[in-house]
Amino acid sequence: MSIIVFAEQRGGALRKITFEVISEGKRLAAAAGDSLKVLLAGDNVSGLAEELKKFGPDEIAVANSDQLADYTTESYAGVLADYIKQENPSLVLLGHSAIGKDLAPRVAARLGAGLVSDCIKINVDGGDFSFVHPIYAGKAIATYKVNSAVKMATLRPNVFPIEEAEGAASVVDFAPEIAASRTKVKEVIQQAGDRPELTEADIICSGGRGLGGPDGFGLIEELADTLGAAVGSSRAAVDAGWRDHQAQVGQTGKVVSPNLYIACGISGAIQHLAGMGSSKCIVGINKDPEANIFNVADYGIEGDLYKVVPALIEKLKEVNG
Ligand SMILES: Cc1cc2nc3c(=O)[nH]c(=O)nc-3n(C[C@H](O)[C@H](O)[C@H](O)COP(=O)(O)OP(=O)(O)OC[C@H]3O[C@@H](n4cnc5c(N)ncnc54)[C@H](O)[C@@H]3O)c2cc1C
């Protein structure tokens, strides 16, 4: 049997999540005695296969077509579903990214495959897989078994380590018939700035209602720039119009798992924790010693963020020279 990984690329560049998913696919394939195959789809993307080889897949199938130049659910779902039908794998893995969240359910529904989304761990038990996924806003962890022959899962970004592996992947062409899509991408508007994307960032500095107004995010941005971090926000700050919804972390925002999450003026409501509770190191800065963020923080700083954050920036600049 085989395990298939969908390689996510945008604008001809592979996403970091792709390396995480392939690394986990390789680990699972070794444990289950399966081969690892990667589907790379896009327009003129053959060159990316070299980068994928570093992670030790057995085969890389490349679907090149001008109809795949921009991501559209219909055309990509068709290509991935056709590849799965051809290969009949035991498991299909995608990133739990904007594209993965859109693509996986569509393909699963087409194929009647069971899908577990936003997995933080996958176990191999005697040739079968079980899927670990946080539920109830992260308050409980559920482990699922999937009954369908083809099983699908999306993996939470920044949770699975990236590991290069030995392997001599063969690169093959995959040229399915791509039905004309009813959707056309007319324009792609990139967000300005060179900060890392929130779900892929190693470090996130987030601001909440405690900032007192939109201008407070200037300080959070300064801290983020000192650390090369992304800027996040609580929903209260988004609802107040201080920050775009793109920045919202939480149950109804983005789920992030950075190495370092600095929460400034955020109380730590359960819906916020649902989005950042799996961060490896959490720093809470809050003037209320009873704030819930201190119950999950690895480091808590009790104090006025307008005093603490500038001092932190100064110290970081001093340390960084
Ligand atoms: C269905 C549902 C979905 C939701 N989804 C989300 C979600 O996705 N993401 C999310 O974040 N929330 C979500 N919420 C809202 C959530 O319940 C909270 O209301 C929200 O997270 C609170 O945001 P906050 O921590 O910024 O504000 P508050 O709870 O008001 O906390 C502000 C904190 O700032 C501190 N503070 C004030 N001034 C300072 C200062 N000068 N220095 C230091 N600290 C200071 C205060 O002590 C306080 O702890 C959701 C709610 C519901 C019902």
The ligand as a MOL file (V3000), in Angstrom:
LIG
                    3D

  0  0  0     0  0            999 V3000
M  V30 BEGIN CTAB
M  V30 COUNTS 53 58 0 0 0
M  V30 BEGIN ATOM
M  V30 1 C -18.3470 31.4360 19.7830 0
M  V30 2 C -17.1930 32.3150 20.1990 0
M  V30 3 C -16.0370 32.2620 19.4320 0
M  V30 4 C -14.9410 33.0500 19.8180 0
M  V30 5 N -13.7850 32.9770 19.0790 0
M  V30 6 C -12.7060 33.6610 19.5050 0
M  V30 7 C -11.4610 33.5690 18.8080 0
M  V30 8 O -11.3360 32.8990 17.7760 0
M  V30 9 N -10.4020 34.2460 19.2860 0
M  V30 10 C -10.4670 35.0190 20.4220 0
M  V30 11 O -9.4700 35.6170 20.8220 0
M  V30 12 N -11.6440 35.1450 21.0740 0
M  V30 13 C -12.7480 34.5030 20.6340 0
M  V30 14 N -13.9310 34.6790 21.2960 0
M  V30 15 C -14.0230 35.7530 22.2960 0
M  V30 16 C -13.4710 35.3540 23.6580 0
M  V30 17 O -14.4880 34.7500 24.4300 0
M  V30 18 C -12.9820 36.6120 24.4180 0
M  V30 19 O -14.0290 37.5390 24.5110 0
M  V30 20 C -11.7840 37.2950 23.7480 0
M  V30 21 O -10.7710 36.3440 23.4790 0
M  V30 22 C -11.2420 38.3590 24.6950 0
M  V30 23 O -10.2170 39.0550 24.0580 0
M  V30 24 P -9.1010 39.7890 24.9270 0
M  V30 25 O -8.3980 38.7800 25.7590 0
M  V30 26 O -8.3170 40.6160 23.9970 0
M  V30 27 O -9.9710 40.7830 25.7990 0
M  V30 28 P -10.3220 40.7740 27.3510 0
M  V30 29 O -10.9010 39.4760 27.7640 0
M  V30 30 O -11.1110 42.0020 27.6140 0
M  V30 31 O -8.9000 40.8710 28.0550 0
M  V30 32 C -8.0850 42.0000 28.0260 0
M  V30 33 C -6.9570 41.7390 29.0010 0
M  V30 34 O -6.0240 42.7890 28.8980 0
M  V30 35 C -5.5480 43.0440 30.2150 0
M  V30 36 N -5.0400 44.4180 30.2090 0
M  V30 37 C -5.7550 45.5700 30.1160 0
M  V30 38 N -4.9250 46.6210 30.0560 0
M  V30 39 C -3.6650 46.1310 30.1440 0
M  V30 40 C -2.3780 46.7170 30.1570 0
M  V30 41 N -2.2010 48.0480 30.0180 0
M  V30 42 N -1.3060 45.9050 30.2630 0
M  V30 43 C -1.4300 44.5620 30.3900 0
M  V30 44 N -2.6370 43.9500 30.3790 0
M  V30 45 C -3.7400 44.7320 30.2520 0
M  V30 46 C -6.7050 42.8080 31.1250 0
M  V30 47 O -6.2640 42.4940 32.4460 0
M  V30 48 C -7.3880 41.6320 30.4500 0
M  V30 49 O -6.9360 40.3960 30.9860 0
M  V30 50 C -15.0280 33.9060 20.9360 0
M  V30 51 C -16.2140 33.9370 21.6860 0
M  V30 52 C -17.2750 33.1430 21.3200 0
M  V30 53 C -18.5300 33.1880 22.1450 0
M  V30 END ATOM
M  V30 BEGIN BOND
M  V30 1 1 1 2
M  V30 2 1 2 3
M  V30 3 2 2 52
M  V30 4 2 3 4
M  V30 5 1 4 5
M  V30 6 1 4 50
M  V30 7 2 5 6
M  V30 8 1 6 7
M  V30 9 1 6 13
M  V30 10 2 7 8
M  V30 11 1 7 9
M  V30 12 1 9 10
M  V30 13 2 10 11
M  V30 14 1 10 12
M  V30 15 2 12 13
M  V30 16 1 13 14
M  V30 17 1 14 15
M  V30 18 1 14 50
M  V30 19 1 15 16
M  V30 20 1 16 17
M  V30 21 1 16 18
M  V30 22 1 18 19
M  V30 23 1 18 20
M  V30 24 1 20 21
M  V30 25 1 20 22
M  V30 26 1 22 23
M  V30 27 1 23 24
M  V30 28 2 24 25
M  V30 29 1 24 26
M  V30 30 1 24 27
M  V30 31 1 27 28
M  V30 32 2 28 29
M  V30 33 1 28 30
M  V30 34 1 28 31
M  V30 35 1 31 32
M  V30 36 1 32 33
M  V30 37 1 33 34
M  V30 38 1 33 48
M  V30 39 1 34 35
M  V30 40 1 35 36
M  V30 41 1 35 46
M  V30 42 1 36 37
M  V30 43 1 36 45
M  V30 44 2 37 38
M  V30 45 1 38 39
M  V30 46 1 39 40
M  V30 47 2 39 45
M  V30 48 1 40 41
M  V30 49 2 40 42
M  V30 50 1 42 43
M  V30 51 2 43 44
M  V30 52 1 44 45
M  V30 53 1 46 47
M  V30 54 1 46 48
M  V30 55 1 48 49
M  V30 56 2 50 51
M  V30 57 1 51 52
M  V30 58 1 52 53
M  V30 END BOND
M  V30 END CTAB
M  END
